[in-house]
Every structure is written in structure tokens, then in C-alpha cells.
């Protein structure tokens, strides 16, 4: 039987936040390797990753797993991707529990089930969140976008970050240019959409559908001002040549409690002489031809009327 290591609970607590520590650290404070191995064999402790010990027998919490992965990847490893985005306060992210860490290029760590380890020439700037080094929001959202194949999910992530004013298109493009180009094509295309004014997945669908039409160029999320420069509304889309607004009433971004605000905004546009057409986003996918027919009808109606006296800043 291995001899019992004389290490106090206080010493263990100091080196093992959340009861997670590297094996080497436990040895450094006086715990014998054979004692550690015996506790793992007995099931009293666990080894979630090579060289990392969780000092409990039950399932690890999400925070413990993140801390264990961080210890496995190295003290200077940087958490990025979905978990980092969530820690920055953005919660509209795809489902999944995958963890994504960045490590120096010369460090050998293996990708494991639920853990992506990416080597990089230069680690990004970081902030600390709950004891873990986290990539800045710009890098985190782009690393998440690069690992997603669905265009709508990439739209939701990047447009959402810009819509909530947590970053800008220029900052994201600069970060994209400076980082790994693998998997960046869709993100770059979506950022071009966002630069044009797209702020949601539904608006992205609208942009795609408008692109298939022969309608004049549309502005996305413009500010419609009265001649005295007071704000009327910011419709999802606007045809300035005829004064027609297009609204996508998504339940996600226009929940029932905001219906009165939506009604007032539409009434203000109509009072200013704007022709307003509204669609539920799902119809853009399920009835695209019918939606286009309706857009053409409203366009003809708007073209038959005097153009409203509005100011639309560039």
C-alpha cells in the first residue's frame, strides 16, 4: 500500500480551484505519485485528461470540465469559440458542448472527444472570466463561426454581435484577416452582408430573396427621418426610389410584448407616406415566389404614389 501523503486540505484547496489540478502540481506540494494513482484506481478521484486530476468521484460540472481542459492545454491556453462567446454575454449560439482552446504552435496536445485544441503562432489578447483565460469577443465569435457550416448560424452569430453593439464589422474583418483563414469564407461573405446593413438571419433571407428579383436596390436597416431630422423608424428594408419599407416580423426579434411598438412604428411610417409590406420570416423560405409577387405588387403601388418627403442618411 502506498504511504499516505501528508498534504493538508488547505494546501489542496489552494492549488486546486474547483477540486481540479495538474498531477505535477499535486506532486510539487508533497503528494506522492503512487497515492494519486491509487485514488484514481479506487474511483475516489478521476483523471479527465492526461496529467489532470479531479478530486471527486461524481460527475464533473461544466465549470470543472472547463478548468480541467484548461489545465490539460496549459496555463497559457486560451478558451475561444462557443464557450468564450457565452462568457462574453452572447447567448444566441448553436447547441453543443464542444470546448475550443488555443495553444502555442510548439505545444503538443491532442484533440479529444468534446475538446478541440488548435495550435497558433500567436495567442490572441485575452480577458479573464471565472479564472479562465478567454479570447476577446472578436476572436471568439470568429473562431465559432469558422467551425460552423450553416450559413444561417454564422449570420446569427456575427450579425447578432454587431446588432448588440459588442463589436463592429471593421473589427471583425481585421481579426479575420489576421487569423487562421481555414473555414473563413462563409464568415467573410456574411460580414459583407452585415456591412450592407443585415442584422439578423431573417434579414439575410430577405437579402437573398431580393437579390433574385428585379426590384431596385434596397437599403437595409436605414434610418428614416422627417425633414426636421426627427426619427420615424428603421425598417428592415427600404426602397428609397419609391418609398417602400419591408418588415420581417420575426417572433424571436419581435416578441408578442413588442407588438404595440411594431404597430406604432408601422403607423408612423404610413403617416409619413411610406408604403409598408410585412412578412413572417418563414414565408421567405416556404413561399418565396408568392412573397416576390407581393413585393412587386407593393412596389407598383408605391411607384404610383408621390414619393414621401424623407431624409435617409447614407
CORVENDA-V923017 format. One record per residue. N is the residue number from 0. RES is the residue in one letter. D_LAST is the distance of its C-alpha to the last C-alpha in whole Angstrom. Layout:
BEGIN
((N	RES	D_LAST) (N	RES	D_LAST))
END
This chain:
BEGIN
((0	X	78) (1	X	76) (2	X	76) (3	X	74) (4	X	71) (5	X	71) (6	X	68) (7	X	67) (8	X	64) (9	X	63) (10	X	62) (11	X	61) (12	X	58) (13	X	57) (14	X	57) (15	X	55) (16	X	53) (17	X	52) (18	X	56) (19	X	54) (20	X	55) (21	X	56) (22	X	60) (23	X	60) (24	X	59) (25	X	62) (26	X	64) (27	X	63) (28	X	64) (29	X	67) (30	X	67) (31	X	69) (32	X	68) (33	X	70) (34	X	70) (35	X	66) (36	X	67) (37	X	70) (38	X	67) (39	X	65) (40	X	68) (41	X	69) (42	X	65) (43	X	65) (44	X	62) (45	X	60) (46	X	58) (47	X	55) (48	X	54) (49	X	56) (50	X	57) (51	X	56) (52	X	58) (53	X	57) (54	X	60) (55	X	60) (56	X	61) (57	X	59) (58	X	55) (59	X	53) (60	X	50) (61	X	46) (62	X	46) (63	X	49) (64	X	48) (65	X	45) (66	X	47) (67	X	50) (68	X	48) (69	X	46) (70	X	50) (71	X	51) (72	X	48) (73	X	48) (74	X	48) (75	X	45) (76	X	43) (77	X	40) (78	X	39) (79	X	35) (80	X	34) (81	X	34) (82	X	37) (83	X	35) (84	X	31) (85	X	33) (86	X	35) (87	X	31) (88	X	31) (89	X	29) (90	X	31) (91	X	30) (92	X	31) (93	X	34) (94	X	37) (95	X	40) (96	X	42) (97	X	41) (98	X	41) (99	X	40) (100	X	41) (101	X	40) (102	X	43) (103	X	44) (104	X	44) (105	X	48) (106	X	49) (107	X	50) (108	X	50) (109	X	50) (110	X	47) (111	X	49) (112	X	49) (113	X	46) (114	X	45) (115	X	43) (116	X	43) (117	X	41) (118	X	42) (119	X	40) (120	X	40) (121	X	38) (122	X	38) (123	X	34) (124	X	34) (125	X	35) (126	X	36) (127	X	39) (128	X	39) (129	X	42) (130	X	44) (131	X	42) (132	X	40) (133	X	37) (134	X	34) (135	X	31) (136	X	28) (137	X	26) (138	X	29) (139	X	31) (140	X	28) (141	X	28) (142	X	32) (143	X	32) (144	X	29) (145	X	31) (146	X	34) (147	X	33) (148	X	33) (149	X	31) (150	X	28) (151	X	27) (152	X	28) (153	X	26) (154	X	23) (155	X	25) (156	X	25) (157	X	22) (158	X	20) (159	X	22) (160	X	22) (161	X	18) (162	X	18) (163	X	21) (164	X	19) (165	X	22) (166	X	20) (167	X	17) (168	X	17) (169	X	17) (170	X	21) (171	X	22) (172	X	21) (173	X	23) (174	X	26) (175	X	26) (176	X	26) (177	X	29) (178	X	31) (179	X	33) (180	X	32) (181	X	34) (182	X	32) (183	X	29) (184	X	28) (185	X	26) (186	X	25) (187	X	23) (188	X	22) (189	X	21) (190	X	19) (191	X	17) (192	X	16) (193	X	15) (194	X	13) (195	X	11) (196	X	11) (197	X	15) (198	X	17) (199	X	20) (200	X	23) (201	X	23) (202	X	19) (203	X	20) (204	X	23) (205	X	20) (206	X	18) (207	X	22) (208	X	23) (209	X	20) (210	X	21) (211	X	24) (212	X	23) (213	X	23) (214	X	20) (215	X	17) (216	X	14) (217	X	13) (218	X	9) (219	X	11) (220	X	11) (221	X	8) (222	X	9) (223	X	11) (224	X	12) (225	X	15) (226	X	15) (227	X	17) (228	X	14) (229	X	16) (230	X	14) (231	X	16) (232	X	15) (233	X	13) (234	X	15) (235	X	15) (236	X	14) (237	X	13) (238	X	13) (239	X	11) (240	X	14) (241	X	17) (242	X	15) (243	X	17) (244	X	16) (245	X	18) (246	X	20) (247	X	22) (248	X	24) (249	X	26) (250	X	29) (251	X	28) (252	X	25) (253	X	26) (254	X	29) (255	X	32) (256	X	31) (257	X	28) (258	X	29) (259	X	29) (260	X	25) (261	X	24) (262	X	26) (263	X	25) (264	X	21) (265	X	22) (266	X	24) (267	X	21) (268	X	19) (269	X	22) (270	X	23) (271	X	19) (272	X	20) (273	X	18) (274	X	21) (275	X	21) (276	X	22) (277	X	24) (278	X	25) (279	X	27) (280	X	26) (281	X	30) (282	X	30) (283	X	27) (284	X	30) (285	X	33) (286	X	32) (287	X	29) (288	X	31) (289	X	31) (290	X	27) (291	X	26) (292	X	29) (293	X	27) (294	X	24) (295	X	25) (296	X	27) (297	X	24) (298	X	22) (299	X	25) (300	X	25) (301	X	22) (302	X	22) (303	X	25) (304	X	24) (305	X	22) (306	X	18) (307	X	17) (308	X	16) (309	X	13) (310	X	9) (311	X	6) (312	X	4) (313	X	0))
END
